[in-house]
Each structure stands twice: as C-alpha cells, then as structure tokens.
Amino acid sequence: MGYGALVFSGVSLLAFSVWAFGGSWFRNRGGEPAMYAAIALVFLGLSGGALSPLILGPHRIRRFYALFLPAFLVYAVIWSGFWFWLKFGWGEWLGAAAGCLAFTAVGAWKFQAWDRYWKVSAVFFALHTLGYFAGGWSMAQLISVAKQAPVASLDKRQWITLAQLSWGLAYGLGLGAAMGYLTHEFQRTLESSESKSFPIHPQA
C-alpha cells in the first residue's frame, strides 16, 4: 500500500497537470470530455511502469495492464458518467461507489478471487474516496488562503495551479494505496488456488 501510494501519487500529479496547465486549451477543443480523456490516457500510459511491481512473478508490466486497463477504463467511464449527470455531491459519491465496485470486480475476475470481493471493495472505496475528497478539500483551502493572504511571489493563476495539483497528489495517494491493497489481497488468495490458467497469474 505504501509503495502504491508513493509511486501513483507521481503518476497522478502528471495526469492532473493536464487539467492544471492545459485546462484552458481544451475549452475550444472538446471541452471537459476531451480533457478527461487526456487525463485518463496519462494514467493508463504511465501506470504500468509505476505500479507493475505490485504484480508477482515475470512479465509484470504486461500482466499489470491486463488488470489495470479494463479496470481503470470501466471505472473512469462510470465515474465520468455520474459526474456529467449529477456534478458535485451525489455525482462524486455515486461515481466513486459504482466506479470502485466495477474496478474491484475486474480485479476479482482476473484473479478469480470473488470470495474477497466485498472486503476488497470496501477498503478500495474507502482509500480511493478519502484521497479524492481530501484532494478537493486541499484545493479549496489553498484557494481560500490565496484570496485572504496571497503570497507576493505567486499570482492568482499560480495559486490555482498549485491547488489543482494538490488534488492530484491526494487522489494519487488514495488510489495508489487502494491498488496496493487490491493486488496484495487478491494475489494472496490466488497463491492458494489450484488454478494456473488465468492471465494475471504469476506463472502465466
């Protein structure tokens, strides 16, 4: 969990940089849907090298992507759908709940570890959502402080950028820790299984 949180926070900072530094660029080039798609591509492109050590055995990057690509894509589509439908509040909570359930369902299917699905889902949701909302709180606090007592060396745009990146950092810590927990729990179940045929298996 510690490794996942540490390295994925770096990936998340780079992904949220698309929003922090390029948000205005997307306004007339597809808007929010295009920007979220670009952020998802950064997550998908960089996560393999960062998080593949969480997978036991050889061919870690290939086998990590066999898990992460479908899991993150379905999570991102579900979360974005709730966000565009309901926005802040219910959109975030329902998107997080449904998205995390879908993410862990892909993991349980890949590892054939359905007996731990609800336990892993609960912890995954808690870690992910803690990181997400802690990031939102951090962003709001930084913007508030900047308005009340701005630092002379930073202008308004720089403060906003810093606030946006703080959200990315917290989100990455939460989701990275969740990924670390998921892979640990599901692989521990798999090690005691007699099946050797699943693509995510260490011997595959």
C-alpha positions as CSV (number, residue, x, y, z in Angstrom):
1,M,0.0,0.0,0.0
2,G,2.8,2.4,0.8
3,Y,4.6,1.7,-2.5
4,G,1.4,2.1,-4.4
5,A,0.5,5.4,-2.7
6,L,4.0,6.8,-3.2
7,V,4.5,6.0,-6.9
8,F,1.0,6.5,-8.0
9,S,0.9,10.0,-6.5
10,G,3.6,10.9,-9.0
11,V,1.6,9.5,-11.9
12,S,-1.5,11.4,-10.6
13,L,0.4,14.7,-10.4
14,L,1.4,14.3,-14.1
15,A,-2.2,13.4,-15.0
16,F,-3.7,16.3,-13.1
17,S,-1.1,18.6,-14.8
18,V,-3.2,18.2,-17.9
19,W,-6.0,20.0,-16.0
20,A,-3.8,22.4,-14.1
21,F,-1.7,23.6,-17.1
22,G,-3.9,22.7,-20.1
23,G,-7.5,23.2,-18.9
24,S,-7.9,26.4,-20.9
25,W,-6.5,24.7,-24.0
26,F,-9.4,22.2,-24.0
27,R,-12.2,24.7,-23.8
28,N,-12.5,25.0,-27.6
29,R,-11.0,21.6,-28.3
30,G,-13.6,19.1,-26.9
31,G,-14.2,20.7,-23.5
32,E,-14.3,18.6,-20.3
33,P,-14.9,15.2,-22.1
34,A,-11.7,15.7,-24.1
35,M,-9.7,16.8,-21.1
36,Y,-10.9,13.9,-19.0
37,A,-10.0,11.5,-21.9
38,A,-6.5,13.0,-22.0
39,I,-6.1,12.7,-18.2
40,A,-7.2,9.0,-18.5
41,L,-4.6,8.4,-21.2
42,V,-1.9,9.7,-18.9
43,F,-3.0,7.4,-16.1
44,L,-3.2,4.5,-18.5
45,G,0.1,5.2,-20.1
46,L,2.3,5.7,-17.0
47,S,0.7,3.4,-14.5
48,G,2.2,0.2,-16.0
49,G,5.8,1.1,-15.3
50,A,5.0,2.6,-11.9
51,L,2.7,0.0,-10.4
52,S,3.7,-3.2,-12.2
53,P,6.0,-4.2,-9.3
54,L,2.8,-4.8,-7.3
55,I,2.3,-7.9,-9.5
56,L,4.2,-11.0,-8.5
57,G,6.2,-13.1,-11.0
58,P,7.5,-12.4,-14.5
59,H,6.1,-10.2,-17.3
60,R,4.8,-7.8,-14.7
61,I,4.0,-4.9,-17.0
62,R,2.0,-7.0,-19.5
63,R,0.1,-8.7,-16.7
64,F,-0.5,-5.5,-14.8
65,Y,-2.0,-3.9,-17.9
66,A,-4.2,-7.0,-18.3
67,L,-5.7,-6.0,-14.9
68,F,-5.4,-2.2,-14.9
69,L,-6.5,-1.3,-18.5
70,P,-10.0,-2.7,-18.3
71,A,-10.5,-1.9,-14.6
72,F,-9.5,1.8,-14.9
73,L,-11.3,2.3,-18.2
74,V,-14.6,1.0,-16.8
75,Y,-14.1,3.0,-13.5
76,A,-13.3,6.2,-15.5
77,V,-16.4,5.8,-17.7
78,I,-18.7,5.1,-14.8
79,W,-17.3,8.0,-12.7
80,S,-17.4,10.4,-15.6
81,G,-21.0,9.4,-16.4
82,F,-22.2,10.2,-12.9
83,W,-20.1,13.4,-12.8
84,F,-21.6,14.8,-16.0
85,W,-25.1,13.7,-14.9
86,L,-25.1,14.9,-11.2
87,K,-21.9,17.0,-10.8
88,F,-20.6,17.8,-7.3
89,G,-22.0,15.9,-4.4
90,W,-24.2,13.0,-5.5
91,G,-22.3,12.7,-8.8
92,E,-19.0,12.3,-6.9
93,W,-20.2,9.9,-4.3
94,L,-22.2,7.6,-6.6
95,G,-19.5,7.8,-9.2
96,A,-16.9,6.7,-6.6
97,A,-19.1,3.9,-5.3
98,A,-20.1,2.4,-8.6
99,G,-16.7,3.0,-10.1
100,C,-14.8,1.3,-7.3
101,L,-17.2,-1.6,-7.3
102,A,-16.5,-2.0,-11.0
103,F,-12.8,-1.7,-10.6
104,T,-12.6,-4.3,-7.9
105,A,-15.0,-6.6,-9.9
106,V,-12.4,-6.7,-12.7
107,G,-9.7,-7.5,-10.2
108,A,-11.8,-10.3,-8.6
109,W,-12.5,-11.7,-12.1
110,K,-8.9,-11.6,-13.2
111,F,-7.6,-13.2,-10.0
112,Q,-10.6,-15.5,-9.6
113,A,-10.9,-14.2,-6.0
114,W,-14.6,-13.4,-5.7
115,D,-14.6,-14.7,-2.1
116,R,-12.8,-11.4,-1.1
117,Y,-14.7,-9.1,-3.4
118,W,-16.8,-7.2,-0.9
119,K,-13.9,-6.9,1.6
120,V,-11.5,-5.5,-1.0
121,S,-14.3,-3.3,-2.5
122,A,-15.0,-1.7,0.9
123,V,-11.3,-0.9,1.6
124,F,-10.7,0.2,-2.0
125,F,-13.6,2.6,-1.9
126,A,-12.6,4.0,1.5
127,L,-9.0,4.7,0.4
128,H,-9.9,6.0,-3.1
129,T,-12.6,8.2,-1.8
130,L,-10.6,9.5,1.1
131,G,-7.9,10.6,-1.3
132,Y,-10.4,12.1,-3.7
133,F,-12.2,14.2,-1.1
134,A,-9.0,15.1,0.8
135,G,-7.7,16.5,-2.5
136,G,-10.9,18.5,-3.0
137,W,-10.6,19.9,0.5
138,S,-6.9,20.8,-0.1
139,M,-7.7,22.6,-3.3
140,A,-10.5,24.6,-1.7
141,Q,-8.3,25.5,1.3
142,L,-5.4,26.7,-0.9
143,I,-7.6,28.9,-3.0
144,S,-9.2,30.3,0.2
145,V,-5.9,31.1,1.7
146,A,-4.7,32.7,-1.5
147,K,-7.7,35.0,-1.6
148,Q,-7.3,36.1,2.0
149,A,-3.5,36.4,2.3
150,P,-1.8,35.9,-1.1
151,V,1.9,35.3,-1.2
152,A,3.6,38.1,-3.2
153,S,5.7,35.6,-5.2
154,L,2.6,33.7,-6.5
155,D,-0.1,35.2,-8.7
156,K,-3.7,34.1,-8.7
157,R,-3.1,31.6,-11.7
158,Q,-0.2,30.0,-9.9
159,W,-2.2,29.5,-6.7
160,I,-5.0,27.9,-8.7
161,T,-2.4,25.6,-10.4
162,L,-0.9,24.6,-7.1
163,A,-4.4,23.9,-5.7
164,Q,-5.3,21.7,-8.6
165,L,-2.0,19.8,-8.3
166,S,-2.7,19.3,-4.6
167,W,-5.9,17.5,-5.5
168,G,-3.9,15.2,-7.9
169,L,-1.4,14.4,-5.2
170,A,-4.1,13.4,-2.6
171,Y,-6.0,11.4,-5.2
172,G,-2.9,9.6,-6.3
173,L,-2.1,8.7,-2.7
174,G,-5.5,7.3,-2.1
175,L,-5.9,5.3,-5.3
176,G,-2.3,4.1,-5.2
177,A,-2.8,2.7,-1.7
178,A,-6.1,1.1,-2.9
179,M,-4.3,-0.5,-5.8
180,G,-1.6,-1.8,-3.4
181,Y,-4.3,-3.3,-1.1
182,L,-6.2,-4.9,-4.0
183,T,-3.2,-6.6,-5.6
184,H,-2.0,-7.8,-2.2
185,E,-5.3,-9.3,-1.1
186,F,-6.2,-10.9,-4.5
187,Q,-2.8,-12.3,-5.1
188,R,-2.7,-13.8,-1.6
189,T,-5.9,-15.6,-2.5
190,L,-4.5,-16.7,-5.8
191,E,-1.4,-18.3,-4.3
192,S,-3.6,-20.8,-2.5
193,S,-5.7,-21.6,-5.6
194,E,-5.1,-24.7,-7.7
195,S,-5.9,-22.8,-11.0
196,K,-3.0,-21.9,-13.2
197,S,-4.8,-20.7,-16.3
198,F,-5.6,-17.0,-15.6
199,P,-3.6,-14.4,-17.4
200,I,-2.8,-12.4,-14.3
201,H,-1.3,-15.5,-12.5
202,P,2.4,-15.1,-11.5
203,Q,3.2,-18.2,-13.6
204,A,1.4,-17.0,-16.7
